[in-house]
Amino acid sequence: MKTSIQSPTVLLGGMLLAGAFAAPCLGAAEAPPATFRDVPFPVIERFENFGQEHGIPHYKVHAVLKTSDGQLWIGTYNGLCQRQPDGTFKRYGPEDGLSHKMAMCLAEDTATGDLWVGTMRGLNRVSGGKITSYTQTSSGLPNNVVYGVDVVGENVWAATAAGTGAMNLKTGEWQIYDHNNSIMHEPWCYSVTHSKDKIFIGVWGGGIVEHDPKRGSFKEYRDPDGDFHYDLVPDDGPINDITSWVNWEDGVLWQSTYFGMSRYDGTGWKTWVEEKSPLLSNFVNFVWPLHRVGWIGSDKGLSVTDGTIWVNYEVGEHDEGIRTIHRPGQPPEVTQMSTALANGFVLGIYVDDDEAWFGTSHGLSRGIFAPYKKPATVAATQP
């Protein structure tokens, strides 16, 4: 189904603030601490936390994204926020043109610098000091509840409660995919991501759907066990059909579910559950991949792994930070940190080579890395 309807445009009260947030850079002379030298990804040595006293309008932070110009954006229960140079946050809500106060997902169009924001009532584009909203009735969006958003070439993709839609950014026309015109098991879609030439859609009760836009073909990845509660046969495919998030980078597709984690590297699947691996919890909300390493947000904290070594960050009974490093064949290395995540229920993650940001159910956290050796560029391969 295609449609093209002009969406309303609202001024944002002037141009967006241009002050970029500068991430810290580690000095070249700094060497990784001896205890971390065998860990093939950065280890967080402390956290900085941000709440309503810094201008965040609600304690619940759903999404976090640092755009290519260095700006940090967060989606909260009560508005979209941009971090200012002084560390405070500027809020944008319905009074500024946002289609709904609850901002649930964020994506950047790196070609234009536009920010796309999915909310509980529509999709929004922040561009050149303006917010443009797209709703089901005004533009052809599949459904107003937008769980995931991604920009792929000339199209913006939105995973919604009634299918996934792709809007052509030049024509404004929508193409909608659901259980009626694709292999999709059901229309309730939680996330969407892309590789070089494929689109991956996380379906709530239907696993993962791979779409090749050039061929118009669909391929389905489902849990071969068919058991919602247990991973009966490890590494046989997606761990569960209940997909809470999918993400792709460097030739690796990651799937998070409320019953464990899965990874597909183009040759085979790997699955993890908390009872049989260092994964903190089977209830996984979000996964952010960087250099073939997964940063995994759950209801019990943060897990980070390359598939072999794991580092977990938890919040203790007295709000202390607990870091545990798991190495194969060795006892866990447990350290009490000077600071902790704002909350152990992690909803959104952004990580680059310099720092990490975490949206939680009770505030925003920034992870400060210990010195580490940055990895060489990994050649991407298509799964």
RALIN-V66412 format. One record per pair of residues at least 12 apart in sequence whose ideal C-beta (glycine too) atoms are under 8 Angstrom apart, sorted by the first residue. I is the first residue (numbers start at 1). J is the second residue. D is the distance in whole Angstrom. If there is no record, write none. Layout:
BEGIN
I J D
I J D
END
This chain:
BEGIN
1 140 7
1 174 7
1 175 7
1 176 5
2 140 7
2 173 5
2 174 6
2 175 6
3 139 7
3 140 3
3 173 7
3 174 5
4 140 7
4 171 6
4 172 4
4 173 5
4 174 8
5 138 6
5 139 5
5 140 6
5 172 7
6 138 8
6 172 7
7 132 5
7 133 6
7 134 5
7 135 8
7 138 5
7 139 5
7 172 8
8 97 8
8 132 7
8 133 6
8 138 7
9 97 8
9 130 5
9 131 8
9 132 5
10 96 7
10 97 3
10 130 7
10 131 5
10 132 8
10 133 7
11 97 7
11 129 7
11 130 6
12 92 7
12 96 6
12 97 6
12 126 7
12 129 5
12 130 6
12 131 6
13 96 6
14 129 6
15 128 7
15 129 4
16 82 7
16 126 7
16 129 6
17 82 7
17 84 6
17 90 7
19 84 6
19 85 4
20 69 6
20 70 3
20 71 6
20 85 8
21 66 7
21 70 5
21 71 6
21 72 5
21 83 5
21 85 7
22 70 6
23 66 8
23 70 7
23 352 7
23 354 4
23 355 5
24 354 6
24 355 7
24 368 8
25 354 6
26 354 8
26 369 7
26 371 5
26 372 8
27 371 8
30 371 4
31 371 6
32 370 7
32 371 5
32 372 5
32 373 6
33 370 6
33 371 7
35 325 8
35 333 7
36 370 6
36 372 6
38 309 7
38 327 7
39 309 6
39 311 7
39 325 7
39 372 8
40 293 7
40 306 5
40 309 7
40 375 7
41 290 8
41 291 7
41 293 4
41 304 6
41 306 6
41 311 8
41 372 8
41 375 8
42 353 8
42 356 8
42 369 4
42 370 7
42 372 5
43 311 6
43 323 8
43 325 8
43 369 7
43 370 5
43 372 7
44 311 8
44 313 6
44 323 7
44 356 7
44 367 4
44 368 7
44 369 6
44 370 7
45 337 8
45 368 6
45 369 7
45 370 4
46 321 8
46 337 6
46 338 6
46 339 5
46 367 8
46 368 5
47 321 7
47 337 8
47 339 4
47 340 6
47 341 6
47 342 8
47 365 5
47 366 7
47 367 6
47 368 7
48 339 7
48 365 7
48 366 4
48 368 7
49 339 7
49 341 8
49 342 4
49 363 5
49 364 7
49 365 5
49 366 8
50 87 8
50 89 7
50 342 8
50 363 6
50 364 4
50 365 8
50 366 7
51 342 7
51 362 8
51 363 5
51 364 7
54 87 6
54 88 5
54 89 6
55 81 7
55 84 8
55 88 4
55 89 4
55 90 7
55 91 7
56 74 7
56 76 6
56 81 6
56 89 5
56 363 7
56 364 6
57 76 6
57 78 4
57 79 5
57 81 7
57 89 8
57 91 5
57 93 8
58 76 5
58 77 4
58 78 4
58 79 7
59 77 8
59 361 7
59 362 5
59 363 6
60 76 6
60 77 4
60 347 8
60 361 5
60 362 7
61 74 5
61 75 7
61 76 5
61 347 7
61 348 6
61 359 3
61 360 6
61 361 8
61 363 7
61 364 5
62 75 5
62 76 7
62 77 7
62 102 8
62 103 7
62 104 5
62 105 7
62 347 5
62 348 6
62 359 6
63 75 4
63 103 7
63 104 6
63 105 5
63 106 5
63 347 7
63 348 4
63 359 6
64 106 7
64 348 5
64 349 7
64 350 5
64 357 5
64 358 7
64 359 5
64 364 7
65 106 4
65 107 7
65 108 7
65 115 8
65 350 5
66 350 5
66 352 7
66 357 7
67 108 5
67 113 7
67 115 6
68 108 6
68 110 5
68 113 7
69 113 6
71 83 7
72 357 7
73 106 6
73 115 6
74 89 7
74 103 8
74 348 8
74 359 6
74 364 6
75 103 3
75 104 6
75 105 7
75 106 6
75 117 6
75 348 7
75 359 8
76 102 8
76 103 6
77 101 8
77 102 6
78 91 8
78 93 7
78 101 5
78 102 7
79 91 4
79 92 6
79 93 4
79 98 7
79 101 5
79 103 6
80 92 5
80 93 7
80 98 6
80 103 4
80 117 6
80 124 8
80 126 8
92 126 8
92 131 7
96 131 6
97 124 8
97 130 7
97 131 4
97 132 8
97 133 7
98 117 7
98 119 7
98 124 6
98 131 6
98 133 7
99 119 5
99 121 5
99 122 3
99 123 7
99 124 6
99 133 4
99 134 8
99 135 6
99 144 8
100 119 4
100 120 5
100 121 4
100 122 6
100 144 8
101 119 8
102 119 6
102 120 4
103 117 5
103 118 7
103 119 5
104 118 5
104 119 6
104 120 7
104 146 7
104 147 6
105 117 7
105 118 4
105 146 7
105 147 6
105 148 5
105 149 5
105 191 8
106 118 8
106 149 7
107 149 4
107 150 5
107 151 5
107 156 8
108 151 7
109 151 4
109 156 7
109 169 8
110 151 8
112 127 7
113 127 8
114 126 7
114 127 4
114 151 8
115 127 8
116 149 5
116 151 6
116 156 6
117 149 8
118 146 3
118 147 7
118 148 7
118 149 5
118 158 6
119 146 6
120 144 7
120 145 6
120 146 8
121 135 7
121 144 5
121 145 8
122 134 6
122 135 4
122 136 8
122 141 7
122 144 5
122 146 7
123 135 8
123 139 8
123 141 6
123 146 5
123 149 7
123 156 7
123 158 5
125 156 8
134 167 7
139 167 7
139 172 7
139 174 7
140 165 7
140 167 8
140 173 8
140 174 4
140 176 8
141 158 6
141 160 7
141 165 6
141 167 8
141 174 7
142 158 7
142 160 5
142 162 5
142 163 4
142 164 7
142 165 4
142 174 8
142 176 5
142 178 7
142 187 8
143 160 4
143 161 5
143 162 4
143 163 7
144 160 7
145 160 6
145 161 4
145 162 8
146 158 5
146 159 7
146 160 5
147 159 5
147 160 7
147 161 7
147 189 7
147 190 5
147 191 6
148 189 7
148 190 6
148 191 4
148 192 5
148 193 8
148 202 7
148 245 8
149 192 7
150 192 5
150 193 6
150 194 6
152 166 8
152 194 5
152 199 7
154 168 6
154 169 5
154 170 6
155 167 6
155 168 6
155 169 7
156 169 6
157 192 5
157 194 8
157 199 7
158 192 7
159 189 4
159 190 6
159 191 5
159 192 4
159 201 6
159 202 7
160 189 6
161 187 8
161 188 6
161 189 8
162 178 7
162 187 5
162 188 8
163 176 5
163 177 6
163 178 3
163 179 8
163 184 8
163 187 4
163 189 6
164 176 7
164 177 5
164 178 7
164 184 8
164 189 5
164 192 6
164 201 5
165 177 7
166 199 8
177 201 7
177 211 7
182 209 7
182 211 7
182 218 5
183 209 6
183 218 4
183 219 7
183 220 5
184 201 7
184 203 6
184 206 6
184 209 5
184 218 8
185 203 6
185 205 6
185 206 3
185 207 7
185 220 7
185 222 8
185 241 8
186 203 6
186 204 7
186 205 5
186 206 5
188 203 7
188 204 4
188 205 7
189 201 6
189 202 7
189 203 6
189 204 7
190 202 5
190 203 7
190 204 5
190 243 6
190 244 6
190 245 6
191 243 7
191 244 8
191 245 5
191 246 5
191 247 8
192 246 8
193 246 5
193 247 5
193 248 5
194 248 7
195 248 5
195 251 8
195 253 8
195 380 8
195 382 6
195 383 7
196 380 7
196 382 6
197 212 7
197 213 8
197 214 7
197 382 7
198 210 6
198 211 7
198 212 6
198 382 7
198 383 8
199 211 4
199 212 8
199 213 6
200 246 5
200 248 6
200 253 6
201 246 7
202 243 4
202 244 7
202 245 6
202 246 4
202 255 7
203 241 8
203 243 6
204 242 6
204 243 6
205 241 5
205 242 6
206 220 7
206 222 7
206 241 6
206 243 8
207 220 6
207 221 5
207 222 4
207 223 6
207 238 5
207 240 8
207 241 5
207 243 6
208 220 7
208 221 4
208 238 6
208 243 6
208 246 6
208 253 7
208 255 6
209 221 8
221 237 6
221 238 5
221 264 8
222 237 7
222 238 7
222 241 6
223 237 6
223 238 5
223 239 6
223 240 5
223 241 5
224 236 5
224 237 5
228 240 6
228 241 7
228 242 6
228 259 7
229 259 7
230 259 8
231 259 7
231 260 6
231 271 6
231 273 5
234 271 5
234 276 7
235 268 7
235 269 5
235 270 5
235 271 5
236 269 7
236 271 8
237 262 8
237 269 5
238 255 5
238 257 8
238 262 5
238 264 8
238 269 7
238 271 8
239 255 7
239 257 6
239 259 6
239 260 4
239 261 7
239 262 4
239 271 4
239 272 8
239 273 7
240 257 4
240 258 7
240 259 4
240 260 6
240 262 8
242 257 5
242 258 5
242 259 6
243 255 6
243 256 8
243 257 6
244 256 5
244 257 6
244 258 6
244 284 6
244 285 6
244 286 7
245 284 8
245 285 7
245 286 5
245 287 6
246 287 8
247 287 5
247 288 6
247 289 5
248 289 7
248 383 8
249 289 4
249 290 7
249 291 8
249 292 7
249 380 8
250 289 7
250 291 6
250 292 5
250 378 5
250 379 8
250 380 5
250 381 8
251 265 6
251 266 6
251 292 8
251 378 8
251 379 8
251 380 5
251 381 4
251 382 7
251 383 6
252 264 7
252 265 5
252 266 8
252 289 6
252 292 5
252 383 7
253 265 8
253 383 5
254 287 5
254 289 5
254 294 5
255 287 8
256 284 4
256 285 7
256 286 6
256 287 5
256 296 7
257 282 8
257 284 6
258 282 7
258 283 5
258 284 7
259 273 7
259 282 5
260 272 6
260 273 4
260 274 7
260 279 7
260 282 5
260 284 7
261 273 8
261 279 6
261 284 6
261 287 7
261 294 7
261 296 6
263 294 7
263 307 7
264 383 6
265 383 7
266 381 6
266 382 7
266 383 4
270 307 6
272 305 8
277 310 8
278 303 7
278 305 7
278 310 4
278 312 6
278 324 8
278 326 4
278 332 8
279 296 7
279 298 8
279 303 6
279 310 8
280 296 8
280 298 5
280 300 5
280 301 5
280 302 8
280 303 5
280 312 5
280 314 7
281 298 4
281 299 5
281 300 4
281 301 8
282 298 8
283 298 6
283 299 4
283 300 8
284 296 6
284 297 7
284 298 5
285 297 5
285 298 6
285 299 7
285 345 8
285 346 6
285 347 5
286 346 7
286 347 6
286 348 6
286 349 6
287 349 8
288 349 4
288 350 7
288 351 5
290 351 5
290 352 7
290 353 8
291 375 5
291 378 6
292 306 6
292 378 6
293 305 7
293 306 5
294 306 8
295 349 5
295 351 5
295 356 7
297 346 3
297 347 6
297 348 7
297 349 5
297 358 7
298 346 6
299 344 7
299 345 5
299 346 8
300 314 6
300 344 6
301 313 5
301 314 4
301 315 6
301 341 7
301 344 5
301 346 7
302 341 7
302 346 6
302 349 8
302 358 7
308 328 6
309 325 7
309 326 7
309 327 6
309 328 8
310 324 8
310 325 7
310 326 4
311 323 7
311 324 7
311 325 5
311 326 8
312 324 5
312 326 7
313 337 8
313 340 8
313 341 6
314 344 6
315 340 5
315 341 6
315 343 7
315 344 4
316 336 8
316 340 7
319 340 6
320 336 6
320 337 7
320 340 6
321 336 7
321 337 3
321 338 7
321 339 5
321 340 3
321 341 7
322 334 7
322 335 7
322 336 6
322 337 7
322 340 8
323 335 5
323 336 8
323 337 5
341 358 6
341 360 6
341 365 5
342 358 8
342 360 5
342 362 6
342 363 3
342 364 6
342 365 5
343 360 4
343 361 5
343 362 4
343 363 6
344 360 7
345 360 6
345 361 4
345 362 7
346 358 5
346 359 7
346 360 6
347 359 5
347 360 6
347 361 6
351 367 8
353 374 5
354 369 7
355 367 6
355 368 7
355 369 7
356 369 7
END
